[in-house]
Structure formats: C-alpha cells, structure tokens
C-alpha cells in the first residue's frame, strides 16, 4: 500500500505521526466499529489533534466501503452547500 501522498498530507497537519492509528474498512460489526473509534480517540488525545485535523485524519484512515461511503457523504454535503468544515 503506497501512502506517500498521505504522508505529505500529514506534514500539512503538523507532522502528526499516524503509526498505530487504525484503518477502517467499513466492516459493520459493533466490536470492529468500537475498536476503531476507541483507537482514533486514543490517538487524538495522545497527540493533541485539533477538531479540524480529526476529520482529516479519520478520513485518511478509511478504506474500501468506508471510503466509498465517506466520498458519498462529502459529495452530498457539497451539493447541498453545507460542506464547510472538511
């Protein structure tokens, strides 16, 4: 998996290290979702990630159907003129 463009984007977020930050592929089993959310919150707390950065970091950790869903939500919000915080 090539994450070179992603690493460049992280530098724009203040160089926060994402080692150990979980990926989410969209598997909708409660334990998988809760593990991902807990892992993200732990990372945010430990690294002092701000609100705007949280969205960017969380988005970058989506894969597969989760990323497809996220892109749909973005497109929908943009088309409604409500997409101002991502």
C-alpha positions as CSV (number, residue, x, y, z in Angstrom):
1,X,0.0,0.0,0.0
2,X,1.5,3.3,-1.1
3,X,0.9,6.1,1.4
4,X,3.4,8.6,0.1
5,X,0.7,11.2,-0.8
6,X,-0.9,10.6,2.6
7,X,2.4,11.2,4.4
8,X,2.7,14.6,2.5
9,X,-0.7,15.5,3.7
10,X,0.1,14.6,7.3
11,X,3.0,17.1,7.2
12,X,0.5,19.8,6.4
13,X,-1.3,18.7,9.6
14,X,1.8,19.5,11.7
15,X,3.6,16.2,11.1
16,X,1.4,14.1,13.4
17,X,2.7,10.5,13.4
18,X,-0.1,8.0,12.5
19,X,1.8,4.9,13.4
20,X,-0.7,2.6,15.2
21,X,-3.7,4.6,14.1
22,X,-6.3,2.1,13.0
23,X,-7.7,1.8,9.5
24,X,-11.5,1.3,9.0
25,X,-12.7,-0.7,6.0
26,X,-16.4,-0.4,6.8
27,X,-17.0,-3.7,8.5
28,X,-20.1,-3.0,10.4
29,X,-19.6,-5.4,13.4
30,X,-20.1,-3.5,16.6
31,X,-16.7,-4.7,18.0
32,X,-14.9,-3.6,14.9
33,X,-16.5,-0.1,14.9
34,X,-15.9,0.4,18.6
35,X,-12.3,-0.7,18.3
36,X,-11.7,1.8,15.5
37,X,-13.5,4.6,17.3
38,X,-11.6,3.9,20.6
39,X,-8.3,3.7,18.7
40,X,-9.0,7.1,16.9
41,X,-10.0,8.8,20.2
42,X,-6.9,7.5,21.9
43,X,-4.7,8.8,19.1
44,X,-6.4,12.2,19.1
45,X,-6.0,12.5,22.8
46,X,-2.4,11.4,23.0
47,X,-1.2,13.5,20.0
48,X,-3.3,16.6,20.8
49,X,-5.1,16.5,17.4
50,X,-7.5,19.5,16.9
51,X,-11.1,19.3,15.7
52,X,-10.4,20.1,12.0
53,X,-7.4,17.8,12.0
54,X,-9.6,15.0,13.5
55,X,-11.8,14.9,10.4
56,X,-8.8,14.8,8.0
57,X,-7.0,12.1,10.0
58,X,-10.2,10.0,10.4
59,X,-11.0,10.4,6.7
60,X,-7.5,9.3,5.7
61,X,-7.9,6.0,7.7
62,X,-11.0,4.9,5.7
63,X,-10.6,2.1,3.2
64,X,-12.9,0.1,1.0
65,X,-16.6,0.6,1.6
66,X,-16.0,3.0,4.4
67,X,-14.1,5.3,2.0
68,X,-16.8,4.9,-0.7
69,X,-19.4,5.9,1.9
70,X,-17.3,8.9,3.1
71,X,-17.0,10.2,-0.5
72,X,-20.7,9.9,-1.0
73,X,-21.3,12.0,2.2
74,X,-18.8,14.6,1.0
75,X,-20.5,14.9,-2.4
76,X,-23.9,15.1,-0.9
77,X,-22.9,17.8,1.5
78,X,-21.1,19.8,-1.2
79,X,-24.2,19.6,-3.4
80,X,-26.3,20.9,-0.6
81,X,-23.9,23.8,0.1
82,X,-23.3,22.5,3.6
83,X,-19.7,21.3,3.2
84,X,-17.6,23.8,5.1
85,X,-15.7,22.0,7.8
86,X,-13.8,19.3,5.9
